[in-house]
Amino acid sequence: MASTKAKKTVRLASGRKRARQDVKLNAANTALRSKFRTVIKNVQKAVVAGDKAKAADLFKTAQAVIDSVADKGIFHKNKAARHKSRLSAKIKALAA
């Protein structure tokens, strides 16, 4: 999704630098947010398929991504914990 905001002309050098940095940070945050969603979807697909071993393996890698996104402040720690908890519960439910 591309940004539809009009560019503002910034006069001060510090403002121009801030604007350049914001573009880079926005791109980095968007990529991490996308990765977060992707790893969650991958685990959910494995759970729906009923493959507990694959789901557990994907969950292990997803935990690292979820934690790193929370540590960087892109998502709140509680949101990250909630996602990990729900995914873990779904994987445990496969055993039953």
C-alpha positions in Angstrom: 0.0 0.0 0.0 1.7 3.2 -1.1 1.3 6.4 0.9 -1.0 9.0 -0.6 0.3 11.9 1.5 1.5 14.9 -0.4 5.2 15.8 0.3 5.7 18.9 2.3 8.6 21.2 1.5 10.9 21.5 4.5 13.2 24.4 4.7 15.6 23.5 7.6 18.3 21.0 7.0 17.4 19.2 10.2 13.8 18.9 9.0 14.9 17.6 5.6 17.1 15.0 7.3 14.2 14.0 9.6 12.0 13.5 6.6 14.6 11.3 4.9 15.0 9.2 8.0 11.2 8.9 8.4 10.9 7.4 4.9 13.6 4.8 5.7 12.1 4.0 9.1 8.6 3.7 7.7 9.9 1.2 5.1 11.7 -0.9 7.7 8.7 -0.9 10.1 6.3 -1.9 7.2 8.6 -4.8 6.3 8.8 -6.0 9.9 5.0 -5.7 10.3 4.6 -7.8 7.1 7.0 -10.4 8.4 5.1 -10.6 11.7 1.8 -11.2 9.9 3.4 -13.8 7.5 4.9 -16.0 10.3 1.6 -16.0 12.2 -0.3 -17.0 9.0 2.3 -19.8 8.4 1.7 -21.3 11.8 -2.1 -21.0 11.5 -2.0 -22.8 8.1 0.0 -25.7 9.6 -2.5 -25.9 12.5 -5.4 -26.0 10.0 -3.6 -28.7 8.0 -3.2 -30.7 11.3 0.5 -31.0 11.1 1.6 -30.6 14.7 5.4 -31.1 14.1 5.5 -28.5 11.3 3.3 -26.1 13.3 5.6 -26.5 16.4 8.7 -25.8 14.2 7.1 -22.8 12.6 6.0 -21.5 16.0 9.5 -21.6 17.3 10.7 -19.4 14.5 7.6 -17.2 14.8 8.3 -16.5 18.5 11.7 -14.9 17.6 10.1 -12.7 15.0 7.2 -11.7 17.3 9.5 -10.9 20.1 11.8 -8.8 17.9 8.9 -6.8 16.6 7.7 -6.1 20.2 11.2 -5.2 21.3 11.5 -2.6 18.5 8.2 -1.0 19.6 6.3 -1.7 16.4 3.7 -3.6 18.4 3.0 -3.5 22.1 4.5 -6.3 24.3 1.1 -7.4 25.4 -0.1 -7.8 21.8 3.0 -10.0 21.0 2.3 -12.1 24.1 -1.3 -12.5 23.2 -0.4 -13.7 19.7 2.2 -16.2 21.1 -0.3 -17.4 23.7 -3.1 -18.0 21.1 -0.8 -19.8 18.7 0.6 -22.0 21.4 -2.9 -22.9 22.5 -3.9 -23.9 19.0 -0.8 -26.1 18.7 -1.5 -27.8 22.0 -5.1 -28.4 21.0 -3.8 -30.5 18.0 -2.5 -33.1 20.5 -6.0 -33.7 21.9 
